[in-house]
Amino acid sequence: MVRKGCIRIVGLACGWLLLFLPALALPAQTQKLVILAAAEQRPYIGPDLARQGYAAELVRAAFKKTGYTVELRFYPAARARSLAARGEVDGFLPVTADTGLTDDFLLSAPFPGANVGLLMKRGLVVRYSPDAPKRRVETLSALRKYRFGMVHGTALTPELEAADYLSRDYVATDLQNLDKLALGRIDLMVVDKYAASDLMILNRPHFIGAFEFLNPPLFRSAFHVAFSRHAVRHKELKTNFDRGLAALQRSGDLADLLRSNGLRVEDRSPEGRETITIGTVNNPDMLIMRSLSAEFEKATPGVHLDWNILDEHSLRTRLMTDLAISDGQFDVMTIGSYETQIWAARSWLTPLDGTPGSYDVDDLISTVRDSLSYRGMLYALPFYSESSMTYYRTDLFREASVTMPTRPTWADIQRLAAAVHDPQRGIFGVCLRGKPGWGENIALVSTMVNTFGGRWFNEKWMPEIDSAAWRKAVGVYVDLLTRFGPPDSNHNSYNENLTLFSQGRCAIWVDATVAAGTLFNPKKSKVASRLGIAPAPAERPDTGAHWLWTWALALPQSSKHQSTARRFIDWATSKAYIQSVARQEGWVAVPPGTRRSTYRSSGYQAAAPFSPHVLDAILSAKESAQPPRPYTGIQYVSIPEFPAIGHKVGEEISQALTGKITVEQALGDAQTWVARQMEASGYIRGAAKAAP
């Protein structure tokens, strides 16, 4: 009797449980969540990369096609594999095809991955079969007399793993191998081409141009996602990822992901057409150029333009990749005043003399033309030029009963930002570049330092980054953004701040004059009718308060399409192009700062009330005379090492901005690093010992 009652009770309980089982099941969004462990492999994937890198973007996009969302958790490579092997996550990435993985993992379909090759000094003659990709084993055998530099623990191709007859020198990092290659202690370095170029750009800038890759490359390693066989859904996830990946390939989205991350896309030329690959920055003026480029293609039958549009930091890095390893990826490069003269002196650019008569070289603004010339010859043609100035909201200033001075100081900006800061209404007192990089936060900070009487180096090339002037300038900068800036301002650069200001979120913005074309355009700006302008702030009334920068189009010597690429450059920087923009986008949208004829145009004068101020700023941008300095430049230093130096100092200042270290610590660490770099590059001796 008792037993029957128990059975009956249990039965009722089971019935109720079955009735409510759907409610107890995992939510639908949890069922569609994929958790993957990831191991950093720069520049393809990493927690600190933009959007966590190309591979992370691709995996999310592929799963999104089939209704899944992805959570990535970054670990050291061995830890990521271990977690996935035990089924504690759904899988890990990125991996290359390896028979040792098959017991525990199911590999996805392949997608573009690492670009491993053999780096060598320029001038080294290495003889091997030209059809190397098809005969790798025979090719490696032909290279047995050379010393190979490799990194412990790096996954290699099966052919390389099996070539035990090769002379191998193992080290802990790629940077150590790079140094050994420079010293002649190894002949060939096994390394990913983007990893090698990034190391040179950010750590060994004096090596740029000294190395090249053996061509054609020997290795191309596809990436996979490794799905854990111990996770319940591994077959389901592999199937759906592969479906999404195939959809990305068919739509062309995969190629766009590669381009947007500055990675090479192979075999892009439409049959029978000449492809011109253009590297440019994702600023509004360049996006207009792309939209109008169909006119050029129509006038030039048989030509296809392939656009690589990147943020400023990625663009500069990938252009330098072309030069660092002789990659030859771009036919047209968007470069600035800084690069033009340095790269021309190193014979990396084709001179742009012999423009057609209709181009009217004499119409170019003299200061802009001079900034793009080397030994009296143009090596780039200006697309637009800019200086810097202050934008502010006149309506917010009236509400707060404050007035912008005719020539503001940084102390004025602090006082005014405090008066108009109103985060409860979503309005921030000031917006400034905060993203680290030599063309990002350093463009502004370097200009600020000038106005506080500081300099990068003394006459003997010793850095002065920990000086009182630097501490004052960076202290004001950090104080402004910490107290009156938008949240996460360390992620914001020109485009982010342009969006914030044009949407009415910022009261004051100090940045490039080129932004005026967007901010005064009522089609693109909510504050066009409530906008005031003033000169860039200066602590002292002397020179160096506002910069001069030109985004220009240049033709690298490595381009295999010199004639057609030159025709495109002439077209995009011509008077006719400016007229075309005026017809289709309006005069307020034309590229500013390059031609006198633009500023004489009645149409431009009527549409751009800011134009006299911009022209005056461009013509009057001059460097500080005091204290004396051995370099030229306002927002940069005219030496090849500056991208590495500016990037490092920008990162240190970003650390101070986020409160991880003090301003004094940031500048002290920067001083030490820069002193060592200047010693390594041969500017000074014993700097590292003398530096604090």
Phi, psi and omega in degrees: 000313178297319182297316179297319179299319180296317180298320181295318180296316179298320179298316177299319180298317179297321179299313178297322180297317179296325181298321185259005183304318179302324181290332181274351180291163179296145176302153182302320183294330178288320178298332182263011178266131177249125179252120182237137170277142182229142175249132182299132173215086183290143005263020186274325181204141180177149184295335183261359178282157176301125181056025179065014172097168184302313184295322177295317178300316183296315182297318178297316182294320181294315179291327179298327179300332181248019170090014180253155169246156187237135170245121178261136176236120185271134178218165167303153189304314182296322179292319179299316180294319181297315180299317181291321181300326180275357179078015178285341170228170184286337180174187177214163182203164351272150175231157172254160183302127185207122181298338179290349181269342194294334180294321185256346189225153172249119186273140176289174170298152183285152171221160186307132186231227187288157179238072185277136179212192181246112180269139181215167175292145174298139179099341177289126181265112179247119183261126177201168185297133181292343178261043185307315182302335181270340185227060187295320183296313179298322181295314179299323179298325179289344182259015187295339182280351183265153177269123183261132173261128182225166181249133178305134173083000180280134177286125182249167177291154180304321181297319181288322178299321185280345184278069184288354179278352181283147175278115187241133171245121183258140175225179184273331185221158175298326181297322176297319178295322179299317178296320179295323178295319179296326181275356179080016181277344169226162180258323184227138181243124177277114187200152172290138187294324180286324177296319180297315182293321180295322177298318179293314184297319187261343184232330182226061185299336179287353176271347186300129181091354183267346185234162173208160179269144172300131187229134003288156183294150181275329191233141171219111187256112176288150174267157172221161163263131179261110180269130185290127176292345179268000173265137189302323190262020191299321179291318178299315183292318177300315181300314183286325174297314181299322177297314180295320178298317178299322178294320178296322180292317181295321185280346185087359180294329178296315178298322179295323177297318178298312182298317184293344176256010177074022181258148186291140173246121184273157172052056184259350188286125171300145185304130176079008181240146178274124182262127175252117182267124185246127173255120182215169185268154186272044176272157184306319182296323179288328177293326174295318178303316179296319182295330181267355186292346175301332177298318179294316181297323179294322181279351182231077183303144178087005181246136176239129179263124179251117188261129171244101186252117189231162170292164189304313183296314180296320179300309182299320180296315184286329174294319177294330175302316178307319184277322185297323185235016178054051188280326178068034184281327189249145173260330176231126180247136172267108183234176184240187180300323181300307187291324193304306185290322180293315181289326176296319180297333180266007178063033177269346183242151174273129178297144184251050173277173177073034175292150178297155182303324181293343180292323177061072179301326182293346178282344180292139179299132191301315182295326179290314180300317180297324183290344181251014183247150174224122183054042174080006182237136177289133176242001174203152179248136190285129173270310166210156179233157184210157163240201177235152177202178184255128173253143177209160182269112182294325181292320179291325177294321178296317180301322183271359180057045176234161183229138176282124178298157178300320177230090186288151170257171176292332174295322175298316181298320176299314181295316183289321179299321178296324184288327186254357180294122183213071185297336178295333175267005181077022181243126182254143187299323183209146172238132178219159177296128179238344181292133184288141177154155184291334175258008182251255182294329183290331177303319178281312184298318179300320178293320176300316181302319177305315186287341175268007177085019181260174178209162179284317186222151172276184186296341180259015177069017171281131180294150177234040187285339178262023182281169179297322180296318177296316181298322179292312182297311182290328175298316177296316180301310181294320179298315181300310184286328180290318185270324190234006181267171178287162177299149177055040182295344177291350177262355189263134172234207186304306186295320180296317179289327175300317178295313180301313183291315182294337178268006176084021184264347182238143178267328181223140176215127175251115182192203191288144178295337182297338180296339182301326180298329176275315186293328179271002180265109184297342177287338185239352186226131177282349185245018185303326183268001183231041191241130174242155178228153179209165177299160174298143183297149177216134176284329179238149185279017180264198188280173177090009183276335179225146187271171169232121180224142177232125167272121187229163179254129183231160183245107180290146179299335183284349181295137177267004182231054188301313186295311183290321178299321179295320178298321178295316180300315178300317182295312187287345181245015186270167172300320182298323179295317179300318178297323180295318177297318180300319181292318189265331183244346184100151183299328183296341184264000184290151178298125185269167164079012184246323189235138175299323184298329177298316184283345174271348183290128179296327179296318180289319179300321181287323185274339187235081181297344180277350190302319179298323180293320180293313180300317179297319180295320180293318182288333186259002180292112181226154181281156176293139177270337183230141351290159183299152184215153182269008185230168172247160179123146179255303178264003177213172176245131189279059175228152183299334183281354189296323177305318179291316181296311181298322179296315181296313180295321177299322178294320180295318179294324177296323177297320178292322181296325180273002176082010181285329176219168178277165176300318181297318178296316181300313183287327176295315178296320179296318178303313181298313183296314183294321178300317178295320179296318180294328175291315180298328181275356175089011179285324184218165178242141176068021185292321185297324179288325183282336183289148179292000000 
